[in-house]
C-alpha cells in the first residue's frame, strides 16, 4: 500500500484573491427614440401627400 502524499492547505493572502464580480447593471425606463426616425416619417408622409396630389 502506498501512502498518500497530500501537501497541507496553505493560506492565500487576500491580496492574491480575485476581485468580486461587479453587480449586474439593470436599465430602468424607456429608450429614447431617434430623431431621425421622426424626420424620416414626416418626409415620407410629405412625399406620399405630394404623390396623391399629383405634384
PDB file of N, CA, C, O and CB in Angstrom:
ATOM      1  N   UNK A   1       0.835  -1.172   0.000  1.00  0.00           N
ATOM      2  CA  UNK A   1       0.000   0.000   0.000  1.00  0.00           C
ATOM      3  C   UNK A   1       0.891   1.250   0.000  1.00  0.00           C
ATOM      4  O   UNK A   1       1.893   1.318   0.711  1.00  0.00           O
ATOM      5  CB  UNK A   1      -0.956  -0.010   1.216  1.00  0.00           C
ATOM      6  N   UNK A   2       0.500   2.226  -0.810  1.00  0.00           N
ATOM      7  CA  UNK A   2       1.287   3.450  -0.938  1.00  0.00           C
ATOM      8  C   UNK A   2       0.616   4.548  -0.119  1.00  0.00           C
ATOM      9  O   UNK A   2      -0.603   4.716  -0.160  1.00  0.00           O
ATOM     10  CB  UNK A   2       1.430   3.877  -2.436  1.00  0.00           C
ATOM     11  N   UNK A   3       1.415   5.275   0.607  1.00  0.00           N
ATOM     12  CA  UNK A   3       0.881   6.372   1.424  1.00  0.00           C
ATOM     13  C   UNK A   3       0.531   7.553   0.521  1.00  0.00           C
ATOM     14  O   UNK A   3       1.261   7.875  -0.416  1.00  0.00           O
ATOM     15  CB  UNK A   3       1.905   6.805   2.519  1.00  0.00           C
ATOM     16  N   UNK A   4      -0.581   8.178   0.818  1.00  0.00           N
ATOM     17  CA  UNK A   4      -0.987   9.354   0.038  1.00  0.00           C
ATOM     18  C   UNK A   4      -0.141  10.547   0.455  1.00  0.00           C
ATOM     19  O   UNK A   4       0.026  10.826   1.643  1.00  0.00           O
ATOM     20  CB  UNK A   4      -2.504   9.663   0.231  1.00  0.00           C
ATOM     21  N   UNK A   5       0.381  11.233  -0.527  1.00  0.00           N
ATOM     22  CA  UNK A   5       1.192  12.414  -0.239  1.00  0.00           C
ATOM     23  C   UNK A   5       0.372  13.632  -0.666  1.00  0.00           C
ATOM     24  O   UNK A   5       0.283  13.957  -1.850  1.00  0.00           O
ATOM     25  CB  UNK A   5       2.595  12.361  -0.984  1.00  0.00           C
ATOM     26  N   UNK A   6      -0.206  14.276   0.296  1.00  0.00           N
ATOM     27  CA  UNK A   6      -1.028  15.454   0.024  1.00  0.00           C
ATOM     28  C   UNK A   6      -0.396  16.636   0.757  1.00  0.00           C
ATOM     29  O   UNK A   6      -0.217  16.586   1.973  1.00  0.00           O
ATOM     30  CB  UNK A   6      -2.528  15.234   0.473  1.00  0.00           C
ATOM     31  N   UNK A   7      -0.060  17.687   0.031  1.00  0.00           N
ATOM     32  CA  UNK A   7       0.531  18.841   0.709  1.00  0.00           C
ATOM     33  C   UNK A   7      -0.517  19.530   1.589  1.00  0.00           C
ATOM     34  O   UNK A   7      -1.708  19.494   1.281  1.00  0.00           O
ATOM     35  CB  UNK A   7       1.114  19.840  -0.324  1.00  0.00           C
ATOM     36  N   UNK A   8      -0.083  20.146   2.663  1.00  0.00           N
ATOM     37  CA  UNK A   8      -1.045  20.848   3.515  1.00  0.00           C
ATOM     38  C   UNK A   8      -1.642  22.043   2.771  1.00  0.00           C
ATOM     39  O   UNK A   8      -1.019  22.612   1.875  1.00  0.00           O
ATOM     40  CB  UNK A   8      -0.370  21.315   4.826  1.00  0.00           C
ATOM     41  N   UNK A   9      -2.852  22.406   3.159  1.00  0.00           N
ATOM     42  CA  UNK A   9      -3.513  23.562   2.539  1.00  0.00           C
ATOM     43  C   UNK A   9      -2.856  24.820   3.096  1.00  0.00           C
ATOM     44  O   UNK A   9      -2.883  25.076   4.300  1.00  0.00           O
ATOM     45  CB  UNK A   9      -5.074  23.560   2.811  1.00  0.00           C
ATOM     46  N   UNK A  10      -2.268  25.595   2.194  1.00  0.00           N
ATOM     47  CA  UNK A  10      -1.589  26.812   2.625  1.00  0.00           C
ATOM     48  C   UNK A  10      -2.533  27.995   2.462  1.00  0.00           C
ATOM     49  O   UNK A  10      -3.249  28.080   1.465  1.00  0.00           O
ATOM     50  CB  UNK A  10      -0.280  27.037   1.821  1.00  0.00           C
ATOM     51  N   UNK A  11      -2.544  28.901   3.420  1.00  0.00           N
ATOM     52  CA  UNK A  11      -3.415  30.073   3.295  1.00  0.00           C
ATOM     53  C   UNK A  11      -2.911  30.997   2.190  1.00  0.00           C
ATOM     54  O   UNK A  11      -1.705  31.175   2.017  1.00  0.00           O
ATOM     55  CB  UNK A  11      -3.496  30.837   4.635  1.00  0.00           C
ATOM     56  N   UNK A  12      -3.849  31.583   1.445  1.00  0.00           N
ATOM     57  CA  UNK A  12      -3.516  32.503   0.359  1.00  0.00           C
ATOM     58  C   UNK A  12      -3.800  33.919   0.852  1.00  0.00           C
ATOM     59  O   UNK A  12      -4.895  34.180   1.349  1.00  0.00           O
ATOM     60  CB  UNK A  12      -4.333  32.177  -0.950  1.00  0.00           C
ATOM     61  N   UNK A  13      -2.844  34.838   0.727  1.00  0.00           N
ATOM     62  CA  UNK A  13      -3.095  36.212   1.170  1.00  0.00           C
ATOM     63  C   UNK A  13      -4.255  36.840   0.402  1.00  0.00           C
ATOM     64  O   UNK A  13      -4.463  36.541  -0.774  1.00  0.00           O
ATOM     65  CB  UNK A  13      -1.832  37.066   1.000  1.00  0.00           C
ATOM     66  N   UNK A  14      -5.006  37.705   1.069  1.00  0.00           N
ATOM     67  CA  UNK A  14      -6.176  38.328   0.423  1.00  0.00           C
ATOM     68  C   UNK A  14      -5.769  39.201  -0.749  1.00  0.00           C
ATOM     69  O   UNK A  14      -6.591  39.450  -1.632  1.00  0.00           O
ATOM     70  CB  UNK A  14      -6.964  39.162   1.434  1.00  0.00           C
ATOM     71  N   UNK A  15      -4.533  39.676  -0.792  1.00  0.00           N
ATOM     72  CA  UNK A  15      -4.074  40.492  -1.918  1.00  0.00           C
ATOM     73  C   UNK A  15      -4.014  39.672  -3.196  1.00  0.00           C
ATOM     74  O   UNK A  15      -4.032  40.244  -4.286  1.00  0.00           O
ATOM     75  CB  UNK A  15      -2.700  41.097  -1.619  1.00  0.00           C
ATOM     76  N   UNK A  16      -3.944  38.356  -3.097  1.00  0.00           N
ATOM     77  CA  UNK A  16      -3.869  37.490  -4.274  1.00  0.00           C
ATOM     78  C   UNK A  16      -5.245  37.024  -4.739  1.00  0.00           C
ATOM     79  O   UNK A  16      -5.357  36.407  -5.798  1.00  0.00           O
ATOM     80  CB  UNK A  16      -2.996  36.286  -3.977  1.00  0.00           C
ATOM     81  N   UNK A  17      -6.277  37.303  -3.977  1.00  0.00           N
ATOM     82  CA  UNK A  17      -7.624  36.869  -4.361  1.00  0.00           C
ATOM     83  C   UNK A  17      -8.106  37.661  -5.566  1.00  0.00           C
ATOM     84  O   UNK A  17      -7.713  38.810  -5.766  1.00  0.00           O
ATOM     85  CB  UNK A  17      -8.610  37.033  -3.184  1.00  0.00           C
ATOM     86  N   UNK A  18      -8.950  37.043  -6.355  1.00  0.00           N
ATOM     87  CA  UNK A  18      -9.570  37.745  -7.476  1.00  0.00           C
ATOM     88  C   UNK A  18     -10.621  38.705  -6.931  1.00  0.00           C
ATOM     89  O   UNK A  18     -11.273  38.399  -5.933  1.00  0.00           O
ATOM     90  CB  UNK A  18     -10.205  36.741  -8.489  1.00  0.00           C
ATOM     91  N   UNK A  19     -10.796  39.862  -7.569  1.00  0.00           N
ATOM     92  CA  UNK A  19     -11.818  40.793  -7.085  1.00  0.00           C
ATOM     93  C   UNK A  19     -13.218  40.216  -7.292  1.00  0.00           C
ATOM     94  O   UNK A  19     -13.433  39.378  -8.168  1.00  0.00           O
ATOM     95  CB  UNK A  19     -11.692  42.151  -7.802  1.00  0.00           C
ATOM     96  N   UNK A  20     -14.159  40.672  -6.480  1.00  0.00           N
ATOM     97  CA  UNK A  20     -15.536  40.203  -6.621  1.00  0.00           C
ATOM     98  C   UNK A  20     -16.117  40.745  -7.921  1.00  0.00           C
ATOM     99  O   UNK A  20     -15.755  41.844  -8.342  1.00  0.00           O
ATOM    100  CB  UNK A  20     -16.403  40.639  -5.404  1.00  0.00           C
ATOM    101  N   UNK A  21     -17.006  39.998  -8.561  1.00  0.00           N
ATOM    102  CA  UNK A  21     -17.592  40.491  -9.809  1.00  0.00           C
ATOM    103  C   UNK A  21     -18.448  41.726  -9.559  1.00  0.00           C
ATOM    104  O   UNK A  21     -19.006  41.907  -8.476  1.00  0.00           O
ATOM    105  CB  UNK A  21     -18.432  39.395 -10.478  1.00  0.00           C
ATOM    106  N   UNK A  22     -18.539  42.561 -10.568  1.00  0.00           N
ATOM    107  CA  UNK A  22     -19.341  43.784 -10.471  1.00  0.00           C
ATOM    108  C   UNK A  22     -20.820  43.422 -10.458  1.00  0.00           C
ATOM    109  O   UNK A  22     -21.203  42.382 -10.992  1.00  0.00           O
ATOM    110  CB  UNK A  22     -19.027  44.752 -11.647  1.00  0.00           C
ATOM    111  N   UNK A  23     -21.649  44.257  -9.861  1.00  0.00           N
ATOM    112  CA  UNK A  23     -23.084  43.968  -9.860  1.00  0.00           C
ATOM    113  C   UNK A  23     -23.652  44.056 -11.273  1.00  0.00           C
ATOM    114  O   UNK A  23     -23.120  44.763 -12.129  1.00  0.00           O
ATOM    115  CB  UNK A  23     -23.831  44.938  -8.926  1.00  0.00           C
ATOM    116  N   UNK A  24     -24.726  43.338 -11.499  1.00  0.00           N
ATOM    117  CA  UNK A  24     -25.368  43.322 -12.808  1.00  0.00           C
ATOM    118  C   UNK A  24     -26.077  44.657 -13.024  1.00  0.00           C
ATOM    119  O   UNK A  24     -26.835  45.113 -12.169  1.00  0.00           O
ATOM    120  CB  UNK A  24     -26.372  42.131 -12.929  1.00  0.00           C
ATOM    121  N   UNK A  25     -25.822  45.276 -14.173  1.00  0.00           N
ATOM    122  CA  UNK A  25     -26.470  46.546 -14.483  1.00  0.00           C
ATOM    123  C   UNK A  25     -27.894  46.297 -14.960  1.00  0.00           C
ATOM    124  O   UNK A  25     -28.146  45.398 -15.763  1.00  0.00           O
ATOM    125  CB  UNK A  25     -25.670  47.325 -15.549  1.00  0.00           C
ATOM    126  N   UNK A  26     -28.809  47.095 -14.461  1.00  0.00           N
ATOM    127  CA  UNK A  26     -30.206  46.979 -14.856  1.00  0.00           C
ATOM    128  C   UNK A  26     -30.656  48.350 -15.330  1.00  0.00           C
ATOM    129  O   UNK A  26     -30.568  49.328 -14.588  1.00  0.00           O
ATOM    130  CB  UNK A  26     -31.103  46.455 -13.677  1.00  0.00           C
ATOM    131  N   UNK A  27     -31.133  48.423 -16.550  1.00  0.00           N
ATOM    132  CA  UNK A  27     -31.638  49.678 -17.090  1.00  0.00           C
ATOM    133  C   UNK A  27     -33.137  49.760 -16.832  1.00  0.00           C
ATOM    134  O   UNK A  27     -33.883  48.832 -17.142  1.00  0.00           O
ATOM    135  CB  UNK A  27     -31.329  49.799 -18.608  1.00  0.00           C
ATOM    136  N   UNK A  28     -33.561  50.865 -16.271  1.00  0.00           N
ATOM    137  CA  UNK A  28     -34.979  51.064 -15.983  1.00  0.00           C
ATOM    138  C   UNK A  28     -35.439  52.287 -16.769  1.00  0.00           C
ATOM    139  O   UNK A  28     -34.783  53.328 -16.746  1.00  0.00           O
ATOM    140  CB  UNK A  28     -35.239  51.242 -14.439  1.00  0.00           C
ATOM    141  N   UNK A  29     -36.556  52.160 -17.455  1.00  0.00           N
ATOM    142  CA  UNK A  29     -37.111  53.284 -18.193  1.00  0.00           C
ATOM    143  C   UNK A  29     -37.194  52.989 -19.672  1.00  0.00           C
ATOM    144  O   UNK A  29     -36.942  51.869 -20.118  1.00  0.00           O
ATOM    145  CB  UNK A  29     -36.285  54.523 -17.964  1.00  0.00           C
ATOM    146  N   UNK A  30     -37.551  54.009 -20.423  1.00  0.00           N
ATOM    147  CA  UNK A  30     -37.717  53.868 -21.866  1.00  0.00           C
ATOM    148  C   UNK A  30     -36.442  54.287 -22.579  1.00  0.00           C
ATOM    149  O   UNK A  30     -35.722  55.172 -22.118  1.00  0.00           O
ATOM    150  CB  UNK A  30     -38.911  54.703 -22.365  1.00  0.00           C
ATOM    151  N   UNK A  31     -36.175  53.653 -23.689  1.00  0.00           N
ATOM    152  CA  UNK A  31     -35.055  54.034 -24.529  1.00  0.00           C
ATOM    153  C   UNK A  31     -35.474  55.256 -25.341  1.00  0.00           C
ATOM    154  O   UNK A  31     -36.552  55.246 -25.935  1.00  0.00           O
ATOM    155  CB  UNK A  31     -34.611  52.855 -25.456  1.00  0.00           C
ATOM    156  N   UNK A  32     -34.657  56.306 -25.387  1.00  0.00           N
ATOM    157  CA  UNK A  32     -35.046  57.479 -26.167  1.00  0.00           C
ATOM    158  C   UNK A  32     -35.138  57.147 -27.655  1.00  0.00           C
ATOM    159  O   UNK A  32     -34.310  56.407 -28.186  1.00  0.00           O
ATOM    160  CB  UNK A  32     -34.050  58.621 -25.945  1.00  0.00           C
ATOM    161  N   UNK A  33     -36.139  57.693 -28.313  1.00  0.00           N
ATOM    162  CA  UNK A  33     -36.317  57.429 -29.742  1.00  0.00           C
ATOM    163  C   UNK A  33     -35.388  58.326 -30.548  1.00  0.00           C
ATOM    164  O   UNK A  33     -35.076  59.448 -30.149  1.00  0.00           O
ATOM    165  CB  UNK A  33     -37.791  57.652 -30.168  1.00  0.00           C
ATOM    166  N   UNK A  34     -34.967  57.820 -31.661  1.00  0.00           N
ATOM    167  CA  UNK A  34     -34.054  58.542 -32.525  1.00  0.00           C
ATOM    168  C   UNK A  34     -34.828  59.598 -33.301  1.00  0.00           C
ATOM    169  O   UNK A  34     -35.883  59.311 -33.867  1.00  0.00           O
ATOM    170  CB  UNK A  34     -33.323  57.579 -33.484  1.00  0.00           C
ATOM    171  N   UNK A  35     -34.302  60.824 -33.328  1.00  0.00           N
ATOM    172  CA  UNK A  35     -34.986  61.908 -34.035  1.00  0.00           C
ATOM    173  C   UNK A  35     -35.024  61.654 -35.542  1.00  0.00           C
ATOM    174  O   UNK A  35     -35.925  62.129 -36.233  1.00  0.00           O
ATOM    175  CB  UNK A  35     -34.296  63.245 -33.747  1.00  0.00           C
ATOM    176  N   UNK A  36     -34.049  60.907 -36.044  1.00  0.00           N
ATOM    177  CA  UNK A  36     -34.026  60.635 -37.484  1.00  0.00           C
ATOM    178  C   UNK A  36     -35.247  59.844 -37.920  1.00  0.00           C
ATOM    179  O   UNK A  36     -35.742  60.029 -39.032  1.00  0.00           O
ATOM    180  CB  UNK A  36     -32.757  59.878 -37.863  1.00  0.00           C
ATOM    181  N   UNK A  37     -35.732  58.974 -37.068  1.00  0.00           N
ATOM    182  CA  UNK A  37     -36.929  58.205 -37.418  1.00  0.00           C
ATOM    183  C   UNK A  37     -38.109  59.143 -37.626  1.00  0.00           C
ATOM    184  O   UNK A  37     -38.882  58.981 -38.570  1.00  0.00           O
ATOM    185  CB  UNK A  37     -37.256  57.165 -36.322  1.00  0.00           C
ATOM    186  N   UNK A  38     -38.245  60.136 -36.729  1.00  0.00           N
ATOM    187  CA  UNK A  38     -39.363  61.057 -36.821  1.00  0.00           C
ATOM    188  C   UNK A  38     -39.265  61.910 -38.087  1.00  0.00           C
ATOM    189  O   UNK A  38     -40.261  62.085 -38.789  1.00  0.00           O
ATOM    190  CB  UNK A  38     -39.417  61.949 -35.579  1.00  0.00           C
ATOM    191  N   UNK A  39     -38.071  62.444 -38.389  1.00  0.00           N
ATOM    192  CA  UNK A  39     -37.924  63.283 -39.573  1.00  0.00           C
ATOM    193  C   UNK A  39     -38.142  62.461 -40.839  1.00  0.00           C
ATOM    194  O   UNK A  39     -38.696  62.961 -41.817  1.00  0.00           O
ATOM    195  CB  UNK A  39     -36.537  63.944 -39.597  1.00  0.00           C
ATOM    196  N   UNK A  40     -37.709  61.209 -40.822  1.00  0.00           N
ATOM    197  CA  UNK A  40     -37.940  60.337 -41.974  1.00  0.00           C
ATOM    198  C   UNK A  40     -39.435  60.083 -42.150  1.00  0.00           C
ATOM    199  O   UNK A  40     -39.934  60.013 -43.273  1.00  0.00           O
ATOM    200  CB  UNK A  40     -37.182  59.000 -41.808  1.00  0.00           C
ATOM    201  N   UNK A  41     -40.139  59.946 -41.037  1.00  0.00           N
ATOM    202  CA  UNK A  41     -41.582  59.707 -41.100  1.00  0.00           C
ATOM    203  C   UNK A  41     -42.285  60.923 -41.709  1.00  0.00           C
ATOM    204  O   UNK A  41     -43.166  60.774 -42.556  1.00  0.00           O
ATOM    205  CB  UNK A  41     -42.151  59.400 -39.686  1.00  0.00           C
ATOM    206  N   UNK A  42     -41.892  62.133 -41.273  1.00  0.00           N
ATOM    207  CA  UNK A  42     -42.515  63.337 -41.825  1.00  0.00           C
ATOM    208  C   UNK A  42     -42.223  63.459 -43.316  1.00  0.00           C
ATOM    209  O   UNK A  42     -43.101  63.823 -44.099  1.00  0.00           O
ATOM    210  CB  UNK A  42     -42.019  64.590 -41.084  1.00  0.00           C
ATOM    211  N   UNK A  43     -40.992  63.156 -43.703  1.00  0.00           N
ATOM    212  CA  UNK A  43     -40.607  63.266 -45.101  1.00  0.00           C
ATOM    213  C   UNK A  43     -41.398  62.281 -45.958  1.00  0.00           C
ATOM    214  O   UNK A  43     -41.864  62.634 -47.041  1.00  0.00           O
ATOM    215  CB  UNK A  43     -39.103  63.024 -45.262  1.00  0.00           C
ATOM    216  N   UNK A  44     -41.553  61.039 -45.473  1.00  0.00           N
ATOM    217  CA  UNK A  44     -42.284  60.046 -46.257  1.00  0.00           C
ATOM    218  C   UNK A  44     -43.765  60.406 -46.337  1.00  0.00           C
ATOM    219  O   UNK A  44     -44.405  60.146 -47.356  1.00  0.00           O
ATOM    220  CB  UNK A  44     -42.109  58.645 -45.648  1.00  0.00           C
ATOM    221  N   UNK A  45     -44.322  61.002 -45.277  1.00  0.00           N
ATOM    222  CA  UNK A  45     -45.724  61.436 -45.326  1.00  0.00           C
ATOM    223  C   UNK A  45     -45.885  62.570 -46.326  1.00  0.00           C
ATOM    224  O   UNK A  45     -46.876  62.613 -47.055  1.00  0.00           O
ATOM    225  CB  UNK A  45     -46.212  61.881 -43.928  1.00  0.00           C
ATOM    226  N   UNK A  46     -44.926  63.490 -46.371  1.00  0.00           N
ATOM    227  CA  UNK A  46     -44.993  64.603 -47.314  1.00  0.00           C
ATOM    228  C   UNK A  46     -44.876  64.090 -48.746  1.00  0.00           C
ATOM    229  O   UNK A  46     -45.572  64.572 -49.640  1.00  0.00           O
ATOM    230  CB  UNK A  46     -43.884  65.632 -47.020  1.00  0.00           C
ATOM    231  N   UNK A  47     -44.001  63.119 -48.962  1.00  0.00           N
ATOM    232  CA  UNK A  47     -43.870  62.550 -50.306  1.00  0.00           C
ATOM    233  C   UNK A  47     -45.152  61.838 -50.722  1.00  0.00           C
ATOM    234  O   UNK A  47     -45.583  61.952 -51.870  1.00  0.00           O
ATOM    235  CB  UNK A  47     -42.683  61.575 -50.365  1.00  0.00           C
ATOM    236  N   UNK A  48     -45.759  61.108 -49.798  1.00  0.00           N
ATOM    237  CA  UNK A  48     -46.997  60.402 -50.113  1.00  0.00           C
ATOM    238  C   UNK A  48     -48.112  61.393 -50.422  1.00  0.00           C
ATOM    239  O   UNK A  48     -48.913  61.160 -51.328  1.00  0.00           O
ATOM    240  CB  UNK A  48     -47.407  59.485 -48.951  1.00  0.00           C
ATOM    241  N   UNK A  49     -48.170  62.493 -49.681  1.00  0.00           N
ATOM    242  CA  UNK A  49     -49.196  63.505 -49.933  1.00  0.00           C
ATOM    243  C   UNK A  49     -48.950  64.167 -51.286  1.00  0.00           C
ATOM    244  O   UNK A  49     -49.899  64.466 -52.011  1.00  0.00           O
ATOM    245  CB  UNK A  49     -49.211  64.568 -48.803  1.00  0.00           C
ATOM    246  N   UNK A  50     -47.684  64.397 -51.631  1.00  0.00           N
ATOM    247  CA  UNK A  50     -47.362  65.006 -52.919  1.00  0.00           C
ATOM    248  C   UNK A  50     -47.712  64.087 -54.073  1.00  0.00           C
ATOM    249  O   UNK A  50     -48.159  64.562 -55.117  1.00  0.00           O
ATOM    250  CB  UNK A  50     -45.890  65.368 -52.978  1.00  0.00           C
ATOM    251  N   UNK A  51     -47.525  62.795 -53.916  1.00  0.00           N
ATOM    252  CA  UNK A  51     -47.859  61.832 -54.965  1.00  0.00           C
ATOM    253  C   UNK A  51     -49.368  61.791 -55.160  1.00  0.00           C
ATOM    254  O   UNK A  51     -49.846  61.700 -56.290  1.00  0.00           O
ATOM    255  CB  UNK A  51     -47.316  60.424 -54.617  1.00  0.00           C
ATOM    256  N   UNK A  52     -50.115  61.856 -54.070  1.00  0.00           N
ATOM    257  CA  UNK A  52     -51.575  61.815 -54.169  1.00  0.00           C
ATOM    258  C   UNK A  52     -52.118  63.069 -54.845  1.00  0.00           C
ATOM    259  O   UNK A  52     -53.113  63.004 -55.567  1.00  0.00           O
ATOM    260  CB  UNK A  52     -52.199  61.658 -52.781  1.00  0.00           C
ATOM    261  N   UNK A  53     -51.463  64.225 -54.612  1.00  0.00           N
ATOM    262  CA  UNK A  53     -51.913  65.475 -55.233  1.00  0.00           C
ATOM    263  C   UNK A  53     -51.442  65.589 -56.678  1.00  0.00           C
ATOM    264  O   UNK A  53     -51.895  66.462 -57.418  1.00  0.00           O
ATOM    265  CB  UNK A  53     -51.413  66.674 -54.431  1.00  0.00           C
ATOM    266  N   UNK A  54     -50.542  64.715 -57.071  1.00  0.00           N
ATOM    267  CA  UNK A  54     -50.042  64.750 -58.443  1.00  0.00           C
ATOM    268  C   UNK A  54     -48.956  65.778 -58.649  1.00  0.00           C
ATOM    269  O   UNK A  54     -48.818  66.324 -59.744  1.00  0.00           O
ATOM    270  CB  UNK A  54     -51.163  65.022 -59.389  1.00  0.00           C
ATOM    271  N   UNK A  55     -48.185  66.051 -57.617  1.00  0.00           N
ATOM    272  CA  UNK A  55     -47.118  67.054 -57.716  1.00  0.00           C
ATOM    273  C   UNK A  55     -45.940  66.468 -58.427  1.00  0.00           C
ATOM    274  O   UNK A  55     -44.932  67.149 -58.616  1.00  0.00           O
ATOM    275  CB  UNK A  55     -46.699  67.568 -56.335  1.00  0.00           C
TER     276      UNK A  55
END
